[in-house]
Amino acid sequence: MNTRARGAFLTIEGGEGAGKGTILKDLASRLTGAGYRVLETREPGGTPEGLELRQLMLGTKGKVWDSWAELLLMTAARVQHVRRVIEPAIARGEIVISDRFVGSTIAYQGAGQGIPAAEIEDLHHKAVGDLWPDLTVLLDIDPRIGIQRSLARLEQENLDEGRFEAMSLDFHNRVRESFLLQAAAKPGSHAVINAEWPLADVASAVADAAFAWLGKNGKTPTKT
């Protein structure tokens, strides 16, 4: 594939209530305004199959998943997502921005649920090959603040997606630590932003990081 013609794969990661969805839409708008072709997506839920699995995994009503069952369901949703949505868009030269990807699996099912990160990475490689984000933006937030934000949003939007919010603070602290360790291990492909800043400041910092990476790697707008 012509490297210049290839698009890019950006992910927004972070704990509950970090504002990933809001920031993703803001970034997509800025990139589109600058002339990039952008595809917004999320995990799980970027495909019809993924949306059905999202409802199964995030709902609170009587769902008690074994950690490995949860990992395999997440991976099944990801295979559909990568094959049908992400890879074709990147090949078309688009900038794909996903709300969560394998970084969340390493954090939640790995550090949170106790599955070794190496086993998750091996499964990821077997399932979707070497597809990793070109740039991951980590929205870092104190879990105590983030959970309250998330619960308020779920109530406002009348969504039954609070299974992870119901987990212990220790669980969410392990998730946060994993995200930070992942960023520290690969600083060239991560940008850590304080999600407790005012929204406008967070959005500007995320946009600065994304545009800097795109410019550094020769990803110029594909339309005028």
Secondary structure, 3 states (H helix, E strand, C coil): CCCCCCCEEEEEEECCCCCHHHHHHHHHHHHHHCCCCEEEEECCCCCHHHHHHHHHHHCCCCCCCCHHHHHHHHHHHHHHHHHHHHHHHHHCCCEEEEECCHHHHHHHHHHHCCCCHHHHHHHHHHHHCCCCCCEEEEEECCHHHHHHHHHHHHHHHCCCCCCCCCCCHHHHHHHHHHHHHHHHHCHHHEEEEECCCCHHHHHHHHHHHHHHHHHHCCCCCCCC
